[in-house]
Amino acid sequence: MSAFVDVDAVDAGYGRTRVIEGLSLQVGEGEGVALVGRNGMGKTTTIRTILGLCRATRGTVRVAGRDVTRAAPHRIARLGVGLVPEGRRIFAELTVRENLLATAANYGVLAHPWNLADVTTLFPRLGDRMRQLGSRLSGGEQQMLAIARALLLGPRLLVLDEATEGLAPVVREEIWAALRGLRARGLAVLVVDKYLHALAGVAPRAIVIEKGRVAWTGATLALADDPALHDRYLGV
Ligand SMILES: Nc1ncnc2c1ncn2[C@@H]1O[C@H](COP(=O)(O)OP(=O)(O)OP(=O)(O)O)[C@@H](O)[C@H]1O
């Protein structure tokens, strides 16, 4: 499997604070990878560095075979990386439909780009709420909208920071089912979340980040099912 994302020995942080240090990871074409670790260990910073929202001060970031270490975020997005950010960042004053159309493109140059009908098939609730304002949506609907918006950019890799944070169990399951469907269609997924069993269905390989470094990588299910491993890397 060739790497769609290749992070090689990267340092990055905020101002003089180095948050990730000598971090290396890969996400293959079509692969599902879970990024896990305790709070504040550097998961969001890792994602921000891949997307060019945080600058690597050392090492190299490659996306789709290109060196993007110093590339602007919009250039990286155009290589086919779609972000579903923490907090969702829905435009509150726009309708669902406007939210979806405001940013639509086909950056990943997919043979069959996503359209409005496709995303409403994936999330029928969005289809029912096309004329509602973003501010009127529930948390789960906002997350569906954020995923749909990212899909309309035609990504080859979907990156989700806190995929199901704060959502009711039934809504979480809808999100996981949709993500499993996306994987089955060949989309690569890099996902941060804490529900390991659900994650395993979308992201069979897990990468544990500890103090800005990769502390462990292996099967997500192994991490979920082995109490010692779980306590070592994720226990509080
Ligand atoms: N904008 C910022 N400026 C300065 N420090 C920051 C900033 N954002 C995050 N940090 C610090 O960087 C460290 C790693 O944060 P990061 O958000 O990457 O961790 P995380 O693993 O995603 O954690 P969480 O699960 O809590 O979101 C933390 O110590 C945090 O306080």
The ligand as an SDF file (V2000), in Angstrom:
LIG
                    3D

 31 33  0  0  0  0  0  0  0  0999 V2000
   -3.1790   27.0730   20.0710 N   0  0  0  0  0  0  0  0  0  0  0  0
   -2.3780   26.5660   21.0020 C   0  0  0  0  0  0  0  0  0  0  0  0
   -1.4100   27.3110   21.6040 N   0  0  0  0  0  0  0  0  0  0  0  0
   -0.5960   26.7920   22.5410 C   0  0  0  0  0  0  0  0  0  0  0  0
   -0.6390   25.5250   22.9710 N   0  0  0  0  0  0  0  0  0  0  0  0
   -1.5720   24.7330   22.4280 C   0  0  0  0  0  0  0  0  0  0  0  0
   -2.4930   25.2050   21.4240 C   0  0  0  0  0  0  0  0  0  0  0  0
   -3.2970   24.1770   21.0920 N   0  0  0  0  0  0  0  0  0  0  0  0
   -2.9200   23.1240   21.8350 C   0  0  0  0  0  0  0  0  0  0  0  0
   -1.8830   23.4500   22.6330 N   0  0  0  0  0  0  0  0  0  0  0  0
   -1.1990   22.5540   23.5830 C   0  0  0  0  0  0  0  0  0  0  0  0
   -0.6320   21.4880   22.8580 O   0  0  0  0  0  0  0  0  0  0  0  0
   -0.7700   20.2630   23.5740 C   0  0  0  0  0  0  0  0  0  0  0  0
   -1.3960   19.2220   22.6880 C   0  0  0  0  0  0  0  0  0  0  0  0
   -2.6810   19.6430   22.3010 O   0  0  0  0  0  0  0  0  0  0  0  0
   -3.5660   18.8530   21.2330 P   0  0  0  0  0  0  0  0  0  0  0  0
   -4.8350   19.6040   21.1050 O   0  0  0  0  0  0  0  0  0  0  0  0
   -2.7810   18.5870   20.0200 O   0  0  0  0  0  0  0  0  0  0  0  0
   -3.8030   17.4850   21.9980 O   0  0  0  0  0  0  0  0  0  0  0  0
   -4.9020   16.3770   21.8000 P   0  0  0  0  0  0  0  0  0  0  0  0
   -4.2000   15.0810   21.9580 O   0  0  0  0  0  0  0  0  0  0  0  0
   -5.6500   16.6200   20.5460 O   0  0  0  0  0  0  0  0  0  0  0  0
   -5.8130   16.6060   23.0630 O   0  0  0  0  0  0  0  0  0  0  0  0
   -7.4060   16.6520   23.2460 P   0  0  0  0  0  0  0  0  0  0  0  0
   -7.8370   15.2330   23.2180 O   0  0  0  0  0  0  0  0  0  0  0  0
   -7.5370   17.2870   24.5830 O   0  0  0  0  0  0  0  0  0  0  0  0
   -7.9510   17.4930   22.1170 O   0  0  0  0  0  0  0  0  0  0  0  0
   -1.5720   20.5790   24.8120 C   0  0  0  0  0  0  0  0  0  0  0  0
   -0.6700   20.6720   25.8860 O   0  0  0  0  0  0  0  0  0  0  0  0
   -2.1880   21.9130   24.5240 C   0  0  0  0  0  0  0  0  0  0  0  0
   -2.3230   22.6660   25.6900 O   0  0  0  0  0  0  0  0  0  0  0  0
  1  2  1  0
  2  3  1  0
  2  7  2  0
  3  4  2  0
  4  5  1  0
  5  6  2  0
  6  7  1  0
  6 10  1  0
  7  8  1  0
  8  9  2  0
  9 10  1  0
 10 11  1  0
 11 12  1  0
 11 30  1  0
 12 13  1  0
 13 14  1  0
 13 28  1  0
 14 15  1  0
 15 16  1  0
 16 17  2  0
 16 18  1  0
 16 19  1  0
 19 20  1  0
 20 21  2  0
 20 22  1  0
 20 23  1  0
 23 24  1  0
 24 25  2  0
 24 26  1  0
 24 27  1  0
 28 29  1  0
 28 30  1  0
 30 31  1  0
M  END
$$$$
